[in-house]
Amino acid sequence: METRSFCIKDILKMTDEYLNKKGISNSRLEAEVLLGNVTGMSRVELYVNFDRPVADEEKSAYRKAISKRVNGEPLQHIVGLQPFRHINLKVKPEVFIPRPETELVVERILEISRQLSGRLKIIDIGTGSGAIALSLAYEILDSYIYAVDISETALDLARENALNLGLLGKVFFIKSDLFENIDKEVVSQVDIIVANPPYIPTNLIENLQIEVKDFEPKEALDGGKDGLGFYRRIIRDSSEYLKSGGFLVFEIGDGQSERIIKLLKDNNCFEKIQLSKDYAGKERIISAVYRNQQL
């Protein structure tokens, strides 16, 4: 962009056109988010101040941000934040960015919670930035959440987000490879176990879009040879923690529903399996009820 004086309206128009030519979807929105981050304004404030000149130092920082974006760096990494339902989450390159479709996992759990009574005990496996765990803690007043992740970096970020949201008292963080370090004597009779595990088959990761394969942590993507490795382990071990009548809830990848439903049925401890679709009409969420066969 030229260094002569431009107002916010001009800068947004030019950036929208530039990002669109570079193949960035939602180019106008991204232009607004990036400029708002540089100027310290909300999107509403940008529109209220349409005729305000953009200072040289702001233009310089904005150019750097635009350059990062057209080179594939995710918008969320550039601004350091990702809105998720009713909360804002700090994000960083070492931790997977929460996706909009994962908000539907929270919605499904809210539906389930209305069928249950008492203080809900919930385990969030692979919490990452804390999107699911913190949303549930924020929206289900009478709840206690165990947020589990193998990555200390992810747990530190989730703790920081919990602190910023005033939710530290409702969320307990556990460093664990799935259930490995969760003490069954301490954490038992759980109402809901939720997981959005890595589900991309290893050989397909290189086919993903640049902002995913080059900027997201590989361990948050790689679901093993067929993409179902983590689902097998979670289904196998969840019965050690769920109460009879408790729920197991998964986010799943495109085209995986039949195989995951088969895994649940083959386990012989799950019933009332329900499948939900995402905004694009793709099968995205599976929930199932655990029944203790020994009762």
C-alpha positions, 0 to 999 in steps of 0.5 A: 500500500502507498504511504500517503494518507488514507482514512479507515474507509479507504484502507478497508476497501483496498484491503478487501480487494487485495485479500479477495484477489489472494483467495482469502474468503471473508476478505472484508471481515478479515480486513476489519479484524486485522485493522481493528487489532492494529488500531485497538478498535472494535469493528463497530468503532471502525465504522463510526470512525470511517473518516479517521486517518490511519497513522503511519505506524498503524499502516506499517503494522497493518501491512505486516499483518496483511503480509502474514495473512496472505502467506497463510498464517491464520488470522487468529494467530495474527490477532492472538484471539478467537471468539468462541460462543460467549467467550473470547479465547487467547490462542497461540501457534503451538495450540490448535485454533478452536473451530466454529463447528466445535461450538455445536459440540457445546450445544449438544452437551447443553441439550444433554445437561438439561436431561441430567440433575445435580452438579454435573461432572464433565471430562474434556479430553484434549482441551487445547485452548480450553474452548469446550471446557471453558464454554461449559463452565461458563454456561452450565452454572452447576458444573465441575470440569476436568480439562485434560491435555497431553501438552503442557503448553496447551494446559498453560494457555487453557489456564490463562483463558480460565483466569481471564474468564474468572473460571479457575474455580470450576475447571481442574486441569490434568496433564495426561495422555487421554485417561492415563493420568486421571485417577479413577479413585478421584474422578469417577461417576462422570456425567459426560466425557467429551472429546474433539480428538485429532482425526485426520489420517496421517497420509492426508495431513499434507493435503490440508490447506496451508493455514492448517498443515503449515501453522497448526500443531501436527499432534492436534491433527494426526489421528493415526493411519485411519484417523480413528486411533484416539476414538478407539482408546477413548471408547475403550477406557471411558467406561472406567470413568462414566456413570451408568447413564452418562454420555460420551460425546465426540466431534468427528471428521467428515465420512467417519460416522459409520466407523465410529458408530460401529466402534461404539456398538462393538464395545457393547456398553453404549446405546442411544447413539445419536448423530448431529450435523454441522452448519454445512450439513456434514455429520459432525457430532456423535453422542452415546449413552453408557450402560454399565453391564454389571449393574 
